[in-house]
Amino acid sequence: MSSASAPTLATPTGVVVAAPGLDREQWLTVRRAGVGGSEVAAILGMSKYTSPTEVYLDKVGELPLDRPLDPVLAEAAFWGHEHEPTVARVFSARTGLGVVEGPGTLAHVERRWMLANVDRYVLAAGDSAPSSLLEIKTRSAYQFDEWLLGVPDGPALQTHWYLAVTGYEHAYVAALLGGNRLLIHRVERDETLVAHLVEIVGRFWQDVLDRVPPAIDGSQATEFLLDHLYSVTAGGVTVADPAEVLPLLERRRELKAREERTADELREIDNRLKATAGEAEVVKTQGRTAFTWKQNGPLSQKRFTAAHPDLAQQYTHRVDALDTARLAAEHPDEFRAHRARRLVVPKESNAA
């Protein structure tokens, strides 16, 4: 590449492909042109919230561009964005390092599908140009132990992806936990990890270009996606390949039978432990509590009502509830559109 046509580098290996301040639809469109750091864990099957299938369908345009987030995740994202300037300022004060906002969305100069939206860039003392980056996270106090000794897997993968895009040798991750504890970790570039990420995510991106979807996995994220992905055709029939479906049905029957056996065995163990406890709430062995069987579970409403009908009537109150029967009768289309789908497999499939 001649110097006249060489792109201007914003970081050692990063070029700007989108300016800051884009509206949400423009920004989401830019993200579809490659893979960003927040998607790497999902592609590797390491995200609780997003699956490889969802990332793939988004990249090929089969999902709405600006689909609604889960309300809990949306609320967490809102507060993370709101706290970002404060965390950046405190990080700078505690480390003595300068912090600046970036020029927009970056792409790797040679692999333009590698994208990065970096929270902040870091300047060492006396420097006029950034030499590393800062990733900012806001997390629950319950995750303090996960962050105490280092950066958890998901954010660590995201940070290394940004190192891969930008070419920096190290990065910082600042995590605000529970709103009142700030942990700061320095992440050194691991060339072996960078190479693995580029290879694995690169194969995924090639599959996106070739329209080869990833295999369906067993994650809850994929389950949620499939439950809400399709508009159901009432009475629709798919004629499936027996070579694909019948082995799945047989494996499902095996797993369900194993599940039932395991449940029976577990119930037997629990019953034997309860018999050992008898009237006691605490059972000790070798001087330590082995297990407890305390009377602190949910109230058995049927037994209580049968034993104390007057008290039960006194403490019974009406609650607001959706009249689903009336809704189904008066607005059948709306009712059906929001019904959950159930997978039902006959005990003895005659699909063959």
C-alpha positions as CSV (number, residue, x, y, z in Angstrom):
1,M,0.0,0.0,0.0
2,S,1.5,3.3,-1.0
3,S,1.9,6.1,1.6
4,A,-0.5,8.3,-0.4
5,S,-3.3,5.8,0.0
6,A,-2.4,4.7,3.6
7,P,-5.2,5.3,6.0
8,T,-4.6,7.7,9.0
9,L,-4.1,5.6,12.1
10,A,-5.8,6.8,15.3
11,T,-4.1,4.1,17.3
12,P,-1.1,1.8,16.4
13,T,-3.4,-0.4,14.3
14,G,-6.8,1.3,14.5
15,V,-8.5,3.5,12.0
16,V,-11.7,5.5,12.5
17,V,-14.7,4.1,10.6
18,A,-17.5,6.1,12.2
19,A,-17.5,9.4,14.0
20,P,-18.8,9.9,17.5
21,G,-22.3,11.2,18.1
22,L,-24.1,9.0,15.6
23,D,-27.8,8.4,16.3
24,R,-28.6,4.9,17.5
25,E,-29.8,3.5,14.2
26,Q,-26.6,4.7,12.4
27,W,-24.4,3.3,15.2
28,L,-26.2,-0.1,15.1
29,T,-25.8,-0.1,11.3
30,V,-22.0,0.4,11.7
31,R,-21.9,-2.4,14.2
32,R,-23.4,-4.8,11.7
33,A,-20.3,-4.3,9.4
34,G,-18.1,-6.3,11.8
35,V,-17.7,-7.7,15.2
36,G,-17.4,-5.6,18.3
37,G,-15.8,-6.4,21.7
38,S,-19.1,-6.9,23.5
39,E,-20.0,-9.7,21.0
40,V,-16.8,-11.8,21.4
41,A,-17.8,-13.7,24.5
42,A,-21.2,-14.5,22.9
43,I,-19.4,-15.9,19.7
44,L,-17.3,-18.0,22.0
45,G,-20.4,-19.3,23.8
46,M,-19.3,-17.6,27.1
47,S,-22.2,-15.1,27.5
48,K,-25.2,-15.6,29.7
49,Y,-27.2,-13.1,27.7
50,T,-26.4,-13.6,24.0
51,S,-25.7,-16.6,21.9
52,P,-23.7,-17.1,18.7
53,T,-27.0,-17.6,16.9
54,E,-28.3,-14.3,17.9
55,V,-25.1,-12.5,16.9
56,Y,-25.2,-14.3,13.6
57,L,-28.8,-13.4,12.9
58,D,-28.2,-9.8,13.8
59,K,-25.2,-9.5,11.4
60,V,-27.1,-11.0,8.5
61,G,-30.0,-8.6,9.1
62,E,-32.6,-11.2,10.2
63,L,-33.3,-9.5,13.5
64,P,-34.7,-6.0,13.9
65,L,-32.0,-3.4,13.9
66,D,-33.1,-1.8,17.2
67,R,-34.9,-4.6,19.0
68,P,-35.9,-4.0,22.6
69,L,-33.5,-5.1,25.4
70,D,-34.6,-7.2,28.4
71,P,-35.8,-4.5,30.9
72,V,-33.3,-5.6,33.5
73,L,-30.4,-5.4,31.1
74,A,-31.6,-2.1,29.7
75,E,-31.7,-0.6,33.2
76,A,-28.2,-1.9,33.9
77,A,-26.9,-0.4,30.6
78,F,-28.5,2.9,31.4
79,W,-26.8,3.3,34.7
80,G,-23.6,2.0,33.3
81,H,-23.7,4.8,30.7
82,E,-24.6,7.4,33.4
83,H,-21.8,6.4,35.7
84,E,-19.1,6.3,32.9
85,P,-17.9,9.9,33.2
86,T,-17.6,9.6,37.0
87,V,-15.7,6.4,36.9
88,A,-13.3,7.8,34.2
89,R,-12.7,10.9,36.4
90,V,-12.0,8.9,39.5
91,F,-9.8,6.5,37.6
92,S,-7.7,9.5,36.5
93,A,-7.5,10.9,40.0
94,R,-6.5,7.7,41.6
95,T,-3.9,6.6,38.9
96,G,-2.5,10.0,37.9
97,L,-3.2,9.1,34.2
98,G,-4.9,11.3,31.7
99,V,-8.2,10.2,30.2
100,V,-9.8,11.4,27.0
101,E,-12.7,10.4,24.9
102,G,-12.1,8.7,21.6
103,P,-12.6,9.7,18.0
104,G,-15.4,7.2,17.4
105,T,-15.7,3.6,16.2
106,L,-12.4,2.0,15.3
107,A,-11.6,-0.9,12.9
108,H,-8.4,-2.8,12.5
109,V,-6.4,-1.3,9.7
110,E,-6.0,-4.6,7.9
111,R,-9.1,-6.5,9.1
112,R,-11.9,-4.0,8.9
113,W,-14.5,-6.4,10.4
114,M,-12.7,-6.1,13.7
115,L,-14.5,-3.2,15.4
116,A,-14.0,-1.4,18.7
117,N,-16.0,1.2,20.6
118,V,-13.6,2.1,23.4
119,D,-14.9,3.8,26.5
120,R,-11.9,6.1,27.1
121,Y,-8.2,6.4,26.0
122,V,-5.4,6.8,28.6
123,L,-2.4,9.1,28.4
124,A,0.7,8.5,30.5
125,A,2.1,11.5,32.4
126,G,3.6,14.0,30.1
127,D,2.3,12.4,26.9
128,S,0.1,14.2,24.4
129,A,-1.2,11.0,22.7
130,P,-2.9,8.0,24.2
131,S,-0.8,4.9,24.9
132,S,-3.6,2.6,26.2
133,L,-7.3,2.3,26.7
134,L,-9.8,2.2,29.6
135,E,-12.8,-0.1,29.7
136,I,-15.4,0.9,32.3
137,K,-17.8,-1.5,33.9
138,T,-20.6,-1.0,36.4
139,R,-21.6,-4.2,38.3
140,S,-23.6,-5.4,41.3
141,A,-21.9,-5.6,44.7
142,Y,-22.6,-9.4,44.6
143,Q,-19.9,-9.6,41.9
144,F,-17.1,-8.1,44.1
145,D,-15.4,-11.5,44.7
146,E,-15.3,-12.1,40.9
147,W,-13.5,-8.8,40.3
148,L,-11.2,-8.8,43.4
149,L,-8.3,-10.8,41.9
150,G,-8.7,-9.8,38.2
151,V,-11.0,-9.1,35.3
152,P,-13.7,-11.8,34.8
153,D,-13.8,-13.7,31.5
154,G,-16.4,-11.7,29.6
155,P,-14.9,-8.2,30.2
156,A,-11.3,-9.7,29.8
157,L,-12.2,-11.0,26.3
158,Q,-13.7,-7.6,25.4
159,T,-10.6,-5.8,26.6
160,H,-8.3,-8.1,24.7
161,W,-10.4,-7.6,21.6
162,Y,-9.9,-3.9,21.9
163,L,-6.2,-4.4,22.3
164,A,-6.3,-6.5,19.1
165,V,-8.1,-3.7,17.2
166,T,-6.1,-0.8,18.6
167,G,-2.6,-2.4,18.8
168,Y,-1.9,-1.2,22.3
169,E,0.3,-3.2,24.6
170,H,-1.9,-2.9,27.7
171,A,-5.3,-1.6,28.9
172,Y,-7.0,-0.7,32.1
173,V,-10.4,-1.9,33.3
174,A,-12.2,0.1,36.0
175,A,-15.2,-1.6,37.6
176,L,-17.6,0.2,39.9
177,L,-19.1,-2.4,42.2
178,G,-22.3,-1.8,44.1
179,G,-22.0,1.9,43.4
180,N,-19.4,2.5,46.0
181,R,-16.3,0.3,45.4
182,L,-14.0,0.9,42.5
183,L,-11.5,-1.8,41.4
184,I,-8.9,-1.0,38.8
185,H,-7.0,-3.7,36.9
186,R,-4.2,-3.4,34.3
187,V,-4.4,-6.0,31.5
188,E,-1.3,-6.8,29.6
189,R,-1.6,-7.8,26.0
190,D,-1.4,-11.6,25.5
191,E,-0.3,-12.2,21.9
192,T,-1.4,-15.9,22.0
193,L,-4.9,-14.9,23.2
194,V,-5.1,-12.2,20.6
195,A,-4.2,-14.6,17.8
196,H,-6.8,-17.1,19.0
197,L,-9.5,-14.5,19.1
198,V,-8.7,-13.2,15.7
199,E,-8.7,-16.8,14.3
200,I,-11.9,-17.9,16.0
201,V,-13.9,-14.7,15.5
202,G,-12.5,-14.5,12.0
203,R,-14.0,-17.9,11.1
204,F,-17.3,-16.7,12.6
205,W,-17.2,-13.6,10.4
206,Q,-16.5,-15.6,7.3
207,D,-19.5,-17.7,8.1
208,V,-21.6,-14.5,8.3
209,L,-20.3,-13.5,4.9
210,D,-21.0,-17.0,3.5
211,R,-24.4,-17.2,5.3
212,V,-23.5,-20.3,7.2
213,P,-25.3,-20.2,10.6
214,P,-23.7,-21.5,13.8
215,A,-24.9,-24.7,15.3
216,I,-27.8,-24.4,17.7
217,D,-26.4,-24.7,21.3
218,G,-28.0,-25.5,24.6
219,S,-27.7,-22.0,26.2
220,Q,-30.5,-20.2,27.9
221,A,-29.8,-17.3,25.6
222,T,-30.5,-19.4,22.5
223,E,-33.6,-20.8,24.2
224,F,-34.9,-17.3,24.9
225,L,-34.1,-16.2,21.3
226,L,-36.0,-19.2,19.7
227,D,-39.0,-18.7,22.0
228,H,-39.4,-15.1,20.6
229,L,-37.9,-15.3,17.2
230,Y,-40.6,-16.7,14.9
231,S,-44.0,-15.4,14.0
232,V,-46.1,-18.5,14.3
233,T,-48.1,-19.8,11.4
234,A,-51.3,-21.3,12.9
235,G,-51.4,-25.0,11.9
236,G,-48.2,-24.7,9.9
237,V,-46.4,-28.0,9.1
238,T,-42.7,-28.5,8.4
239,V,-41.7,-31.7,6.7
240,A,-38.3,-32.5,8.4
241,D,-35.5,-34.7,7.4
242,P,-35.8,-38.0,9.4
243,A,-32.0,-38.3,9.6
244,E,-31.9,-35.0,11.4
245,V,-34.9,-35.2,13.6
246,L,-35.2,-38.8,14.7
247,P,-31.8,-39.0,16.4
248,L,-32.6,-35.8,18.3
249,L,-35.9,-37.3,19.5
250,E,-34.2,-40.5,20.6
251,R,-31.5,-38.6,22.5
252,R,-34.2,-36.5,24.1
253,R,-36.1,-39.6,25.3
254,E,-32.8,-40.9,26.8
255,L,-32.1,-37.7,28.6
256,K,-35.7,-37.4,29.9
257,A,-35.6,-41.0,31.2
258,R,-32.2,-40.2,32.9
259,E,-33.8,-37.0,34.4
260,E,-36.6,-39.0,35.9
261,R,-34.3,-41.6,37.3
262,T,-32.1,-38.9,38.8
263,A,-35.1,-37.2,40.3
264,D,-36.2,-40.5,41.9
265,E,-32.8,-41.2,43.3
266,L,-32.4,-37.7,44.6
267,R,-35.9,-37.9,46.3
268,E,-34.8,-41.2,47.9
269,I,-31.7,-39.6,49.4
270,D,-33.6,-36.6,50.6
271,N,-36.2,-38.8,52.3
272,R,-33.5,-40.8,54.1
273,L,-31.9,-37.6,55.3
274,K,-35.3,-36.4,56.6
275,A,-35.9,-39.7,58.3
276,T,-32.6,-39.3,60.0
277,A,-33.5,-35.8,61.2
278,G,-36.9,-36.8,62.6
279,E,-38.1,-34.0,64.9
280,A,-34.8,-32.2,64.9
281,E,-34.1,-29.2,62.7
282,V,-30.3,-29.6,62.7
283,V,-28.3,-32.7,62.1
284,K,-24.6,-32.8,63.1
285,T,-21.8,-35.2,62.4
286,Q,-18.2,-35.0,63.5
287,G,-19.0,-31.9,65.4
288,R,-20.2,-29.9,62.4
289,T,-23.6,-29.2,60.9
290,A,-24.2,-31.8,58.2
291,F,-27.6,-30.5,57.1
292,T,-30.8,-28.8,58.4
293,W,-34.5,-29.6,57.9
294,K,-36.2,-26.5,59.3
295,Q,-39.8,-25.5,59.3
296,N,-39.2,-22.3,57.3
297,G,-40.5,-23.1,53.9
298,P,-43.6,-21.8,52.1
299,L,-46.9,-22.0,53.9
300,S,-49.0,-25.0,52.8
301,Q,-52.1,-23.1,52.0
302,K,-54.4,-26.1,51.4
303,R,-53.5,-27.7,54.8
304,F,-53.8,-24.4,56.6
305,T,-57.2,-23.6,55.1
306,A,-58.5,-27.1,55.9
307,A,-57.2,-26.8,59.5
308,H,-58.2,-23.1,60.1
309,P,-61.0,-22.1,57.6
310,D,-62.0,-19.0,59.6
311,L,-58.4,-17.7,59.8
312,A,-57.9,-18.5,56.1
313,Q,-61.0,-16.5,55.1
314,Q,-59.9,-13.6,57.3
315,Y,-56.5,-13.4,55.6
316,T,-57.6,-14.0,52.1
317,H,-57.6,-11.0,49.8
318,R,-58.3,-10.3,46.2
319,V,-55.4,-9.5,43.8
320,D,-55.4,-7.8,40.4
321,A,-54.9,-10.5,37.7
322,L,-55.3,-10.5,34.0
323,D,-58.6,-12.1,32.9
324,T,-57.0,-14.3,30.3
325,A,-60.2,-16.2,29.5
326,R,-62.0,-13.0,28.7
327,L,-59.0,-11.6,26.8
328,A,-58.9,-14.8,24.7
329,A,-62.6,-14.6,23.9
330,E,-62.7,-10.9,23.0
331,H,-59.2,-10.4,21.5
332,P,-58.2,-13.8,20.2
333,D,-55.5,-12.5,17.8
334,E,-53.7,-10.4,20.4
335,F,-54.0,-13.2,22.9
336,R,-52.5,-15.8,20.6
337,A,-49.7,-13.5,19.5
338,H,-48.4,-13.3,23.1
339,R,-48.8,-16.9,24.1
340,A,-45.6,-18.8,24.8
341,R,-44.7,-21.7,22.6
342,R,-44.5,-25.2,24.2
343,L,-42.4,-28.1,22.8
344,V,-44.4,-31.3,23.1
345,V,-42.9,-34.6,22.1
346,P,-45.2,-37.8,22.2
347,K,-43.8,-40.5,24.4
348,E,-43.8,-42.9,21.5
349,S,-43.0,-40.9,18.4
350,N,-44.4,-42.4,15.2
351,A,-42.5,-39.9,13.1
352,A,-40.8,-42.8,11.3
